[in-house]
Amino acid sequence: MAQTPLRKNSTFVLLLVAGIFAVVGFSMFLTTTTWYVVTILGSASSLGIVLIAATVPRLLMMTFGGVVADKYKKTTIMFGTNLAQALLLLTIYLLVDLDQMTFILLLLSAAVFGSLDAFFGPASSSMIPKIVPKEQLQKANAYFQGVDQISFIIGPVVAGLIMETGTVATSYLVATILVFLSAIVIFPPFIKEAPVENRIKQSPLNDLREGFHYIKSSNFLLVGLAVLITLNFFVFGALHIAIPLLVNLHDGTPIHLSYMEVSLGVGMVISTFILSSIPIRRRGFTSLMGLFAAVGTLLIFSMAPSLLLLTIIVFFIGFSMSFVYIPFFTAAQENTDGRLMGRVMSIIFLAMNGFDPIAYGLVSALVAADVSIQLILFGLGLVGLLIACIVKWKAPYYAKS
């Protein structure tokens, strides 16, 4: 029996479009806020506090977001989250436009906005298996990861152009409109969503414990989470701090910084679209090989002598990353009990994003101690390579799956 192509799956397309609007809006919010803190409030030293306020509550709330995703309809959660974020952004826009915004208000707004965002990711990722056949999960995940990366690149560009030609308030207003459009697209009556599978009545704490126990009982999920954490901490998180430092070290300009960040993003986008057309059977093996490629390329990156070589090599780091994320995402969705999907996906999201702040802190502390950024990256690459070797040696079932 012929399957309906994903592009003709109206529910999937609406979910994809809603995600694009939401991610562009979120990345515009982050970019606009950082610029506002540095230039308008004149508090560059407080930028780290604002970024922590926007990201840490999001990470803390993410596992609870998975519990909610398993108890209620995903479309209702996504619609409510986007609507609340749009109203919050509208409030920020009005305060900025009327010159009534203060640092404390911005800090609180960033924390609330990030906390709300913790509900959208687990709900959307756990909904994919409900609307897409198993045979199309890898392609669906590749599309989602691809547009997510593109959207996260587009957001700062749009925000920069608007602030260059207009005002900071206008950038907040456009972000408000995009997030509101995401809410309209995902409006529950527009989406055909199956009933909620979780019928067990228990406390949210027990729901959370059940999710952690489920992952603990699955060797594949445990090893896969270790692979994701290794990639996130030793490669992706470190690169966020390392790239601007390396540009400065080689006497580069902001345009060189843009080139490197775009090169990383383009590498990820290209590999996601390759994965959307080539079915992967051995998901664990592919994920582990992607990790080997990423940490191996990081070692080469740490020794590159020029900005041109750094920009070329970082493309291959980004290219390798998608081969870690997407196969593991797909295998987890295929094999996880639908009743627990939200909790499992929220923990996976936490493993993907939760170690960024720790990596930022470690790299910053070592740089402050006068350790060269090249040596730091080389050391992180070696440790990441060692962990990948241990996984291959101690968990051969993962590499064979």
Secondary structure, 3 states (H helix, E strand, C coil): CCCCCHHHCHHHHHHHHHHHHHHHHHHHHHHHHHHHHHHHCCCHHHHHHHHHHHHHHHHHHHHHHHHHHHHCCHHHHHHHHHHHHHHHHHHHHHHHHCCCCCHHHHHHHHHHHHHHHHHHHHHHHHHHHHHCCHHHHHHHHHHHHHHHHHHHHHHHHHHHHHHHHCCHHHHHHHHHHHHHHHHHHCCHHHCCCCCCCCCCCCCHHHHHHHHHHHHHCCHHHHHHHHHHHHHHHHHHHHHHHHHHHHHHHCCCCHHHHHHHHHHHHHHHHHHHHHHCCCCCCCHHHHHHHHHHHHHHHHHHHHCCCCHHHHHHHHHHHHHHHHHHHHHHHHHHHHHCCHHHHHHHHHHHHHHHHCCHHHHHHHHHHHHHCCCCHHHHHHHHHHHHHHHHHHHHHHCHHHHHC
